């Protein structure tokens, strides 16, 4: 699959997978197990496929873009309150509930079942070398219910792409906090306004931006330079290229059908997230 098609698949698959992070049901489902905060629920849900014995330092390395020490405030403490198996189940259950609410009648349509089969086919076909988080999710049981299969396939492909994105950032020499700064500035937002890093001490963020300025990525005006925009484009292109092989298992007609089935679902999910 060429990179352009991989980008199109990202645009169609991401709205399904990202309900886990944008909607209330998944977080509430995990928190109801006895966790104390939204971030406890995030780290328990996303790290659950790795198991309870994986240290915070390993989770931090795989997640890549959290501030130093942030993961350790939640891992392994969350496993004193819930088990990874419970967290996995609650996260999936909440994600499916969110999809069902937002998609309405579309959730029961034939496109969901068809797309689910093809997403699972693609999502279980990726190579695992160098993709530890994807490999962990790949080891989970595959649901049988169509909407649950749809979310599971999308989540597999998101983590597969995410592992590739980390490799792209590493190759480009973009550090954990720099990745957020690059993303924020590329979207026309100052770094201290971006939710994922807005809580960081201003002095810490200033040091990161100063380093990017010294490398020619950020200008004196605080925005990306031409080199910075090129760096962002390079990272995204590499991420697309590394994500593409997961779809190679699909025949051309299957890929066309998958796109046709996903388009109305993605459109509905995007309308809900923007409205």
NUMARNU-692839 format. One record per residue (C-alpha): residue in three letters; y, z, x. Coordinates in pm, 1 decimal. Each point is the difference from the previous one (the first is absolute). Layout:
BEGIN
r residuo: ALA&v: Y&w: Z&u: X
...
This chain:
BEGIN
r residuo: UNK&v: 0.0&w: 0.0&u: 0.0
r residuo: UNK&v: 342.6&w: -87.8&u: 134.6
r residuo: UNK&v: 263.4&w: 271.3&u: 31.2
r residuo: UNK&v: 201.7&w: -135.3&u: -293.6
r residuo: UNK&v: -294.5&w: 52.4&u: -234.0
r residuo: UNK&v: -57.9&w: 348.3&u: 144.1
r residuo: UNK&v: 362.7&w: 86.2&u: -82.4
r residuo: UNK&v: -50.2&w: -126.0&u: -355.8
r residuo: UNK&v: -310.4&w: 215.3&u: -38.4
r residuo: UNK&v: 192.1&w: 300.7&u: 127.6
r residuo: UNK&v: 265.6&w: -61.9&u: -266.7
r residuo: UNK&v: -270.2&w: -6.3&u: -269.2
r residuo: UNK&v: -225.5&w: 280.7&u: 123.3
r residuo: UNK&v: 263.0&w: 251.9&u: 110.9
r residuo: UNK&v: 132.9&w: 73.6&u: -351.9
r residuo: UNK&v: -352.2&w: 106.8&u: -104.1
r residuo: UNK&v: -67.7&w: 220.6&u: 299.5
r residuo: UNK&v: 345.8&w: 156.3&u: 21.2
r residuo: UNK&v: -19.5&w: 166.6&u: -343.9
r residuo: UNK&v: -180.3&w: 273.8&u: 192.4
r residuo: UNK&v: 327.2&w: 85.4&u: 172.8
r residuo: UNK&v: 261.3&w: -98.9&u: -258.8
r residuo: UNK&v: -139.8&w: 137.1&u: -325.0
r residuo: UNK&v: -50.1&w: 358.8&u: -115.6
r residuo: UNK&v: -361.8&w: -7.8&u: -116.4
r residuo: UNK&v: -170.0&w: -24.6&u: 342.9
r residuo: UNK&v: 208.3&w: 279.4&u: 154.1
r residuo: UNK&v: -40.5&w: 221.7&u: -304.8
r residuo: UNK&v: -375.8&w: -56.3&u: -7.4
r residuo: UNK&v: -36.0&w: 114.5&u: 361.9
r residuo: UNK&v: 243.8&w: 290.1&u: -36.4
r residuo: UNK&v: -192.2&w: 129.2&u: -301.6
r residuo: UNK&v: -284.3&w: 78.5&u: 237.4
r residuo: UNK&v: 209.4&w: 290.5&u: 129.4
r residuo: UNK&v: 238.3&w: -150.6&u: 253.1
r residuo: UNK&v: 353.0&w: 130.5&u: 41.4
r residuo: UNK&v: 218.8&w: -305.5&u: 58.4
r residuo: UNK&v: 32.2&w: -375.1&u: -36.2
r residuo: UNK&v: -53.0&w: -42.3&u: 373.0
r residuo: UNK&v: -315.0&w: 212.9&u: -10.1
r residuo: UNK&v: -125.4&w: -243.2&u: -262.6
r residuo: UNK&v: 101.5&w: -302.6&u: 206.9
r residuo: UNK&v: -177.2&w: 111.2&u: 315.7
r residuo: UNK&v: -307.2&w: 131.0&u: -182.9
r residuo: UNK&v: -35.0&w: -322.2&u: -198.4
r residuo: UNK&v: 57.6&w: -246.4&u: 279.3
r residuo: UNK&v: -187.5&w: 190.3&u: 271.4
r residuo: UNK&v: -294.9&w: 90.3&u: -222.7
r residuo: UNK&v: -213.6&w: -302.2&u: 101.8
r residuo: UNK&v: 10.5&w: 131.1&u: 359.1
r residuo: UNK&v: -163.9&w: 329.3&u: -97.3
r residuo: UNK&v: 99.2&w: 361.0&u: 51.1
r residuo: UNK&v: -93.9&w: 23.8&u: 369.3
r residuo: UNK&v: 245.9&w: -259.3&u: 131.4
r residuo: UNK&v: 282.8&w: 187.4&u: 179.0
r residuo: UNK&v: 365.9&w: -38.8&u: -89.7
r residuo: UNK&v: 64.4&w: -183.1&u: 326.8
r residuo: UNK&v: -245.0&w: -272.9&u: -94.6
r residuo: UNK&v: 144.8&w: -36.0&u: -349.7
r residuo: UNK&v: 346.6&w: -15.3&u: 155.5
r residuo: UNK&v: -112.0&w: -275.9&u: 236.7
r residuo: UNK&v: -149.8&w: -206.2&u: -281.8
r residuo: UNK&v: 292.6&w: 44.7&u: -239.9
r residuo: UNK&v: 232.2&w: -79.0&u: 292.8
r residuo: UNK&v: 342.9&w: 28.5&u: -155.2
r residuo: UNK&v: 48.0&w: 364.8&u: -88.4
r residuo: UNK&v: 228.3&w: 221.7&u: 205.0
r residuo: UNK&v: -174.1&w: 211.9&u: 264.6
r residuo: UNK&v: -150.3&w: 312.1&u: -156.8
r residuo: UNK&v: 30.3&w: -123.5&u: -357.7
r residuo: UNK&v: -370.3&w: -68.5&u: -48.8
r residuo: UNK&v: -96.7&w: 338.8&u: 147.0
r residuo: UNK&v: 194.3&w: 177.2&u: -273.2
r residuo: UNK&v: -259.4&w: -125.5&u: -247.8
r residuo: UNK&v: -319.3&w: -85.2&u: 191.6
r residuo: UNK&v: -240.7&w: 184.1&u: 16.0
r residuo: UNK&v: 150.6&w: 267.4&u: -230.4
r residuo: UNK&v: -48.2&w: -212.0&u: -312.6
r residuo: UNK&v: -376.0&w: 16.4&u: 49.0
r residuo: UNK&v: 12.3&w: 375.0&u: -65.6
r residuo: UNK&v: 96.6&w: -84.8&u: -357.4
r residuo: UNK&v: -179.5&w: -325.7&u: -79.1
r residuo: UNK&v: -285.3&w: -202.9&u: 140.3
r residuo: UNK&v: 43.6&w: -359.1&u: 120.2
r residuo: UNK&v: -244.9&w: -112.0&u: -268.4
r residuo: UNK&v: 212.2&w: 162.1&u: -272.4
r residuo: UNK&v: 320.3&w: -143.9&u: 145.0
r residuo: UNK&v: -148.6&w: -350.1&u: 16.9
r residuo: UNK&v: -114.8&w: 15.9&u: -361.4
r residuo: UNK&v: 328.6&w: 141.4&u: -132.0
r residuo: UNK&v: 210.1&w: -252.6&u: 189.0
r residuo: UNK&v: -203.4&w: -291.2&u: -135.6
r residuo: UNK&v: -0.5&w: 144.3&u: -351.1
r residuo: UNK&v: 377.2&w: 45.8&u: 0.5
r residuo: UNK&v: 61.2&w: -346.0&u: 144.1
r residuo: UNK&v: -211.9&w: -162.5&u: -269.6
r residuo: UNK&v: 180.1&w: 201.6&u: -268.7
r residuo: UNK&v: 335.4&w: -123.8&u: 132.2
r residuo: UNK&v: -120.9&w: -359.4&u: 0.6
r residuo: UNK&v: -132.2&w: 32.1&u: -354.4
r residuo: UNK&v: 330.6&w: 141.2&u: -124.8
r residuo: UNK&v: 217.6&w: -263.2&u: 167.5
r residuo: UNK&v: -218.7&w: -303.5&u: -66.7
r residuo: UNK&v: -60.1&w: 82.7&u: -366.0
r residuo: UNK&v: -198.9&w: -276.9&u: -167.5
r residuo: UNK&v: -33.8&w: -184.1&u: 330.7
r residuo: UNK&v: -222.1&w: 283.9&u: 124.2
r residuo: UNK&v: -273.8&w: -111.0&u: -238.6
r residuo: UNK&v: 43.5&w: -372.5&u: 56.0
r residuo: UNK&v: -255.3&w: -227.6&u: 168.2
r residuo: UNK&v: 230.2&w: -47.7&u: 299.4
r residuo: UNK&v: -51.9&w: 358.5&u: 109.8
r residuo: UNK&v: -376.8&w: -30.0&u: 22.5
r residuo: UNK&v: 17.8&w: -331.7&u: 181.3
r residuo: UNK&v: 265.3&w: 114.5&u: 243.8
r residuo: UNK&v: -185.9&w: 325.2&u: 60.3
r residuo: UNK&v: -315.1&w: -181.0&u: 110.1
r residuo: UNK&v: 188.3&w: -223.9&u: 241.1
r residuo: UNK&v: 213.6&w: 282.7&u: 141.2
r residuo: UNK&v: -311.8&w: 204.5&u: 66.4
r residuo: UNK&v: -168.2&w: -304.4&u: 155.4
r residuo: UNK&v: 295.3&w: -50.4&u: 234.3
r residuo: UNK&v: 63.4&w: 369.7&u: 50.5
r residuo: UNK&v: -353.4&w: 69.9&u: 116.2
r residuo: UNK&v: -16.3&w: -301.3&u: 232.8
r residuo: UNK&v: 253.1&w: 100.4&u: 262.9
r residuo: UNK&v: -101.0&w: 84.4&u: 355.0
r residuo: UNK&v: 32.4&w: 365.9&u: 86.3
r residuo: UNK&v: 57.9&w: -18.1&u: 375.7
r residuo: UNK&v: 324.8&w: 179.1&u: 75.8
r residuo: UNK&v: 52.5&w: 80.5&u: -369.5
r residuo: UNK&v: -111.8&w: 360.5&u: -33.8
r residuo: UNK&v: 177.9&w: 81.7&u: -325.7
r residuo: UNK&v: -126.5&w: -317.8&u: -165.6
r residuo: UNK&v: -351.1&w: 77.5&u: 124.0
r residuo: UNK&v: 20.6&w: 346.7&u: -157.6
r residuo: UNK&v: 105.7&w: -139.4&u: -338.7
r residuo: UNK&v: -269.0&w: -266.6&u: 29.4
r residuo: UNK&v: -263.0&w: 275.9&u: 11.5
r residuo: UNK&v: 100.5&w: 131.4&u: -344.8
r residuo: UNK&v: -206.5&w: -88.5&u: -309.0
r residuo: UNK&v: 118.3&w: -307.9&u: -188.7
r residuo: UNK&v: 86.4&w: 73.3&u: -365.5
r residuo: UNK&v: -164.2&w: -192.6&u: -280.2
r residuo: UNK&v: 275.8&w: 5.6&u: -265.9
r residuo: UNK&v: 220.6&w: -313.2&u: 32.2
r residuo: UNK&v: 341.2&w: 166.9&u: 29.4
r residuo: UNK&v: -137.8&w: 253.1&u: 248.3
r residuo: UNK&v: -153.6&w: -285.4&u: 200.0
r residuo: UNK&v: 333.7&w: -180.9&u: -6.1
r residuo: UNK&v: 180.6&w: 300.7&u: 148.4
r residuo: UNK&v: -276.9&w: 67.2&u: 252.5
r residuo: UNK&v: 2.3&w: -358.9&u: 123.8
r residuo: UNK&v: 379.4&w: 4.9&u: 28.1
r residuo: UNK&v: -9.8&w: 331.7&u: 186.6
r residuo: UNK&v: -257.6&w: -136.6&u: 244.1
r residuo: UNK&v: 215.8&w: -303.5&u: 72.9
r residuo: UNK&v: 311.8&w: 215.5&u: 34.6
r residuo: UNK&v: -160.9&w: 225.1&u: 259.0
r residuo: UNK&v: -146.2&w: -302.1&u: 179.5
r residuo: UNK&v: 347.2&w: -149.3&u: 16.0
r residuo: UNK&v: 148.5&w: 336.4&u: 93.9
r residuo: UNK&v: -224.1&w: 36.9&u: 302.8
r residuo: UNK&v: 107.1&w: -348.0&u: 106.2
r residuo: UNK&v: 364.2&w: 93.9&u: -52.0
r residuo: UNK&v: -41.6&w: 293.5&u: 238.0
r residuo: UNK&v: -148.0&w: -237.7&u: 257.3
r residuo: UNK&v: 297.9&w: -233.9&u: -49.6
r residuo: UNK&v: 247.6&w: 285.3&u: 50.8
r residuo: UNK&v: -179.9&w: 117.2&u: 312.1
r residuo: UNK&v: -7.5&w: -350.8&u: 141.0
r residuo: UNK&v: 373.0&w: -34.9&u: -62.2
r residuo: UNK&v: 72.8&w: 339.1&u: 154.2
r residuo: UNK&v: 142.4&w: 144.7&u: -322.1
r residuo: UNK&v: -51.5&w: 374.8&u: -23.0
r residuo: UNK&v: -77.4&w: 210.2&u: -305.1
r residuo: UNK&v: 356.7&w: 82.7&u: -107.2
r residuo: UNK&v: 132.6&w: -332.0&u: 127.5
r residuo: UNK&v: -227.4&w: -172.1&u: -252.0
r residuo: UNK&v: 185.0&w: 170.5&u: -285.5
r residuo: UNK&v: 340.9&w: -73.4&u: 151.4
r residuo: UNK&v: -93.7&w: -366.0&u: 40.2
r residuo: UNK&v: -120.6&w: -19.3&u: -358.8
r residuo: UNK&v: 304.9&w: 178.4&u: -143.2
r residuo: UNK&v: 256.3&w: -207.4&u: 188.1
r residuo: UNK&v: -180.6&w: -323.9&u: -83.6
r residuo: UNK&v: 27.0&w: 96.7&u: -367.4
r residuo: UNK&v: 374.6&w: 66.2&u: 30.8
r residuo: UNK&v: -29.7&w: 379.0&u: -0.4
r residuo: UNK&v: 125.9&w: 238.8&u: 265.1
r residuo: UNK&v: -283.6&w: 193.7&u: 159.3
r residuo: UNK&v: 124.1&w: 340.5&u: -117.9
r residuo: UNK&v: -13.4&w: -126.9&u: -359.9
r residuo: UNK&v: -365.7&w: -106.5&u: 21.2
r residuo: UNK&v: -223.5&w: 252.5&u: -174.4
r residuo: UNK&v: -276.9&w: 14.5&u: 256.3
r residuo: UNK&v: 235.3&w: 109.6&u: 279.8
r residuo: UNK&v: 310.8&w: 126.0&u: -181.7
r residuo: UNK&v: -125.0&w: 358.2&u: 45.5
r residuo: UNK&v: -6.7&w: -23.5&u: 379.5
r residuo: UNK&v: 270.2&w: 185.4&u: 195.6
r residuo: UNK&v: 294.6&w: -233.9&u: 59.7
r residuo: UNK&v: -22.0&w: 62.6&u: 375.1
r residuo: UNK&v: -364.8&w: -109.1&u: 8.6
r residuo: UNK&v: 71.9&w: -315.7&u: -195.9
r residuo: UNK&v: 302.4&w: -76.9&u: 219.1
r residuo: UNK&v: -217.9&w: 10.9&u: 311.3
r residuo: UNK&v: -242.6&w: -250.4&u: -152.2
r residuo: UNK&v: 278.3&w: -237.2&u: -105.3
r residuo: UNK&v: 166.7&w: 34.7&u: 341.1
r residuo: UNK&v: -324.8&w: -107.2&u: 164.3
r residuo: UNK&v: -21.7&w: -301.9&u: -227.2
r residuo: UNK&v: 362.3&w: -84.2&u: 79.1
r residuo: UNK&v: -75.5&w: 15.5&u: 371.9
r residuo: UNK&v: -280.4&w: -251.5&u: -55.2
r residuo: UNK&v: 233.6&w: -236.0&u: -184.0
r residuo: UNK&v: -161.7&w: 47.9&u: -341.1
r residuo: UNK&v: 291.3&w: 183.6&u: -162.4
r residuo: UNK&v: 363.1&w: -95.0&u: 49.5
r residuo: UNK&v: 309.3&w: 212.4&u: 45.8
r residuo: UNK&v: 63.3&w: -34.0&u: -374.6
r residuo: UNK&v: -328.5&w: 179.7&u: -75.3
r residuo: UNK&v: -177.6&w: -304.9&u: -142.2
r residuo: UNK&v: -275.1&w: -220.2&u: 138.0
r residuo: UNK&v: 98.3&w: -258.7&u: 257.7
r residuo: UNK&v: -149.8&w: -348.1&u: 5.4
r residuo: UNK&v: -260.5&w: 141.1&u: 237.8
r residuo: UNK&v: -71.2&w: 282.3&u: -242.7
r residuo: UNK&v: -47.1&w: -238.1&u: -290.9
r residuo: UNK&v: -225.1&w: -216.0&u: 215.3
r residuo: UNK&v: -202.5&w: 307.0&u: 91.5
r residuo: UNK&v: -43.6&w: 89.1&u: -367.2
r residuo: UNK&v: -108.7&w: -356.1&u: -79.9
r residuo: UNK&v: -242.6&w: 3.7&u: 292.4
r residuo: UNK&v: -162.3&w: 324.0&u: -116.6
r residuo: UNK&v: -38.9&w: -132.1&u: -354.2
r residuo: UNK&v: -143.6&w: -332.0&u: 119.7
r residuo: UNK&v: -253.7&w: 177.7&u: 218.7
r residuo: UNK&v: -92.9&w: 230.2&u: -287.2
r residuo: UNK&v: -55.6&w: -302.2&u: -226.0
r residuo: UNK&v: -212.6&w: -170.0&u: 263.0
r residuo: UNK&v: -217.6&w: 308.4&u: 46.9
r residuo: UNK&v: -38.1&w: 49.3&u: -376.0
r residuo: UNK&v: -103.2&w: -357.0&u: -70.7
r residuo: UNK&v: -367.2&w: 6.8&u: 110.5
r residuo: UNK&v: -96.2&w: 241.6&u: -279.2
r residuo: UNK&v: 50.3&w: -286.5&u: -246.0
r residuo: UNK&v: -200.5&w: -254.7&u: 196.6
r residuo: UNK&v: -312.9&w: 91.2&u: -194.6
r residuo: UNK&v: 152.3&w: -143.3&u: -317.3
r residuo: UNK&v: -56.1&w: -363.8&u: -85.0
r residuo: UNK&v: 318.4&w: -201.5&u: -68.6
r residuo: UNK&v: -70.9&w: 0.7&u: -373.4
r residuo: UNK&v: -55.1&w: 377.5&u: 9.0
r residuo: UNK&v: 328.4&w: 54.4&u: 180.6
r residuo: UNK&v: 180.3&w: -216.2&u: -256.1
r residuo: UNK&v: -162.8&w: 194.5&u: -282.9
r residuo: UNK&v: 87.9&w: 332.4&u: 162.3
r residuo: UNK&v: 365.3&w: -100.0&u: 29.3
r residuo: UNK&v: 2.1&w: -116.5&u: -362.4
r residuo: UNK&v: -152.6&w: 327.0&u: -120.9
r residuo: UNK&v: 223.7&w: 222.1&u: 213.8
r residuo: UNK&v: 334.9&w: -163.5&u: -77.4
r residuo: UNK&v: 49.0&w: 147.6&u: -350.1
r residuo: UNK&v: -123.9&w: 340.7&u: 115.7
r residuo: UNK&v: 233.5&w: 9.8&u: 299.8
r residuo: UNK&v: 292.1&w: -120.0&u: -213.9
r residuo: UNK&v: -55.1&w: 277.5&u: -253.5
r residuo: UNK&v: -31.3&w: 265.2&u: 271.0
r residuo: UNK&v: 314.1&w: -122.4&u: 175.0
r residuo: UNK&v: 196.7&w: 5.2&u: -325.2
r residuo: UNK&v: -107.3&w: 359.3&u: -55.5
r residuo: UNK&v: 92.3&w: 111.1&u: 351.4
r residuo: UNK&v: 342.9&w: -162.6&u: -14.5
r residuo: UNK&v: 84.9&w: 100.1&u: -353.8
